[in-house]
Amino acid sequence: MINYEQYFSRNAKNMKRSEIRELLKLTRKPGIISFAGGLPAPDLFPIDDIKEMTRIVMEKEGRIALQYGPTEGDNRLREELAKLLKRDGVTISSDRLLVVTSSQQGLDLVGKIFVDPDDLIMTSLPTYVGAIQAFHSYGGTMLGIEQDAEGTQTALLEAEIAKRIAAGRKPKFIYEIPDFQNPSGITMTLARRKEMLRIAEKFDMIIVEDSPYRQLRFEGRGEPSLIGMNSERVLALYTFSKILLPGFRLGWMAGPAELIQKAATAKQSVDLCSPPFNQSILYEYLSRGLLEKQISVIIKAYREKRDFMIEKLSQYMPKLPGLKWTHPQGGLFLWVTLPQEMDAGEMFHSAVEKKVAYVVGTAFYPDSGGRNCFRMNFSYSSKPEIEEGVKRLAEVISNWKGSRESALITP
Ligand SMILES: Cc1ncc(COP(=O)(O)O)c(C=O)c1O
């Protein structure tokens, strides 16, 4: 028997299989209503438009689209991306943009260019599981700061960074998802954004702003993006996965020229370039202004589904002390907090038996938090599935031993 473990690098040994992906396997059983994945609604994919753009690309420039392309990405696409950012209040030239194989690659490149083993990285709690996984694989340790309704608690962030610096270990950067955060659905207020930038300035740190959901605002006024407020201190990641389709695996990075160049160099050894074929199709799609139309279709549908899910949660969930959920103004997720003594991980198996699934809160905590929480996705399931799934979930929670105990101890 060969001991393959002995050959692994230290980085490979740091890699952990994502708990979320393991659990997602269970949720693929027939009949399960899954609120687990962060999947867009497939019935809204603009199949006819993509079919037409593909035809145009093949007729117009098949030989280019099927060839290797530049690592930085198709220049015409980068121009379109710069225009998209401009509409969002970010003035940045296209040479400060890097096309990536979706934002998960962006996170990996961030890990590659910034993270040495034992580096500290500041993040909010809870935080995106894929970022924990990416930074952890380079030996980084995430330090979490709890959020409240206004986002990451910046006073705690400042104190924690100061404490670490005093102990001789300055964190490398701050990782933040300011808009409709995955998993909590929380959006950072303007005051907190200003505070976070002030803190980054004070301690001479950069911020990695991960923004897959920003364009999916259902109501209310948006706050400026962190990169829109300071394009020298912020490296931003964007993706087409949630606003168009994840199957292209295309996203982009924006930031200071030196960081973009370093990320491009790091990308060369990963995949040489993101698929030129998909980039050409996307360029044709964007240059015709089709994305705006698509985003408004998605916003309308997801707003309805969010409202429906919240209505059904209010209708079916047992009245337990401490049981609550967020009311996100956009994005794909809401976050449920169970009474303190309940364990969403233990309950998960009963939920799967009842044929309903969510993601347990602990997946989003780099340490041991989130035990009594879980994430629900509202974009993927149909309304009848949402109603039936919430009903099943409410039954699981009502019948769970912890919930009976908590009902007993409350007057
Ligand atoms: C915050 C955040 N970052 C990055 C990603 C990765 O998405 P993709 O690689 O499809 O762009 C996701 C996906 O859910 C996410 O929620």
The ligand as an ORCA input file, in Angstrom:
! r2SCAN-3c Opt
* xyz 0 1
  C     -19.677     35.642     -1.578
  C     -19.368     34.728     -2.703
  N     -18.177     34.805     -3.314
  C     -17.855     34.021     -4.339
  C     -18.732     33.053     -4.797
  C     -18.295     32.164     -5.930
  O     -19.104     32.273     -7.017
  P     -18.616     32.039     -8.514
  O     -17.306     31.314     -8.460
  O     -19.687     31.247     -9.142
  O     -18.465     33.405     -9.085
  C     -19.987     32.906     -4.183
  C     -20.918     31.855     -4.612
  O     -21.898     31.562     -4.014
  C     -20.302     33.776     -3.119
  O     -21.484     33.709     -2.499
*
